[in-house]
Amino acid sequence: MDAGIATLEHPSWCSPKHCTAERGKVHRSRPARVRSACTDLMVITQLFQDRDSDTPLIDVTIRFPDYGPDHPREDYSFCFDDELAQAAGRMLVTTGRQATR
């Protein structure tokens, strides 16, 4: 009898260190982070994809820094599809360029 051990295929962008698909959850890329030198605000992006889906999504997390007991660190996570992520990226680039003029 064949034990029928299936191998899980990972997307090319999937990071073995961050992937949780083996435990029945989702494929994950390595997170990318950028931090503001002025405010310590951090933006983190990461691709993820449910094992049963063909569509990867983008998690954008905004991390507010710990400013003390009255304002502890908080993370706000948003899920973007590829089109929304690209449109939001273009808006940010355009607005960022306007701010530096």
N, C-alpha and C positions, 0 to 999 in steps of 0.2 A: 504494500500500500504506500502511495505517495502521501507524504505529510502535507503537501499543498502549501508550502510556505511561500507566500507572495512577497515579492520585493516591492518596496514603495519607490516610485519614481518622484524625484524632486525637480522643481523648476531650476533652470540654470542660475537664477539669482538667489536661490535658497541657501541660507547659511547654516551649516550643520550645528554650530554653536547655539543658534537662536531658534532653530526649527523645533516645533512640538508635534509635528505630524505623526511621528512614530507612536505617540501616546494618544492618538485619535483626535488631535486638535488641528493646528494649522501650520502651513509652511511660513517661514519668516525670513526676511533678508536681514543683513547686518544693518542696524540702525545708523542713520546719519544725523549728526548733531551740529548745531550752530548756536553760539551764545553771544548775547549783546554785552559788549564791554561797558556800556553805560548803565544798564539796568539789571544785568545778570539773567534776564529773561532767556530761556532756551527753547529752541524749536527742534523737534526730533521727528524725522520721517522714517518710515519702514514699510516695505511691501509685505503683504500677507495674503494668503490664499487658503481657503478651506479645502480640505482634502477632497471633498465631493464637488468642487466647483472648478470650472475652467478659467475663471476670471479673477486675476489678482486685483487687490484693492490697496489703497495707500492710507496708512494711518499717519495722521499729522497730530503730534502731541505738543501742546504749548505748556511749558513748565514755568510757573511763576516761582521765583526763588523764595527761600525762607528769610523773611524780614523780621523774625522774632516771634514771641508767643502770640501776639495779636494778629499776625499775618504769616502762618506757617506755609511751607511749600505746598503748592497745589498743581496737579496735572489735569489738563483738559484735553481729551482725545477726540479727534474727528475723523470720520471715514470718508475718503474721496474715491470716486472711480477715476479712471485714467483721463477722461475728458475734463472733468471738473478740476483735477489736479493741474493739468496743463493750462487751463484757463486762469485759475487762481495764480499760478506761477507767472504767467504773462502780466497779470494785473500787478503783482508785487514788483516785478522787474520795472514796469512802466512807472509805477508810483515811486519806487526807490530812485529811479533816474531823475524824476521830477524834483524829489526832495534834495538832490545833490546839486541842482542847478543854482 
